[in-house]
Amino acid sequence: MDFQQLLNNITPDIYQNLKRSVELGKWPDGNALTAEQRELCMQAVIAYEHKHLPPEKRSGYVPPKPTDCETDLSLDDAETLKWKQ
């Protein structure tokens, strides 16, 4: 079985276990991950997230910064805008 076939067989439980192992640096049984295992687990986690999760739910997601022209105009009628000088 090649790496792509393994990725296609990752279940949500396996994904959670791999993600936790990468975060902690050890397997659920307490054994430490080698550098190669950690790298492969990270690749599997990223591939799973890319296939199954929206961008804002993926590891390492950074929301775009608003520009000076973007504002939140979801104010109630009772609230007023206050301009900075």
PEURGI-V336692 format. One line per field, one symbol per residue. phi: phi as a letter, one per 40 degrees, with the letter a starting at -180 (. if undefined). Layout:
phi: ???
This chain:
phi: .cccccccbccdccdcccccccccgacdcgcccccccccccccccccccccbbcdcbccgcbccccccccbcbccccccbcbccb
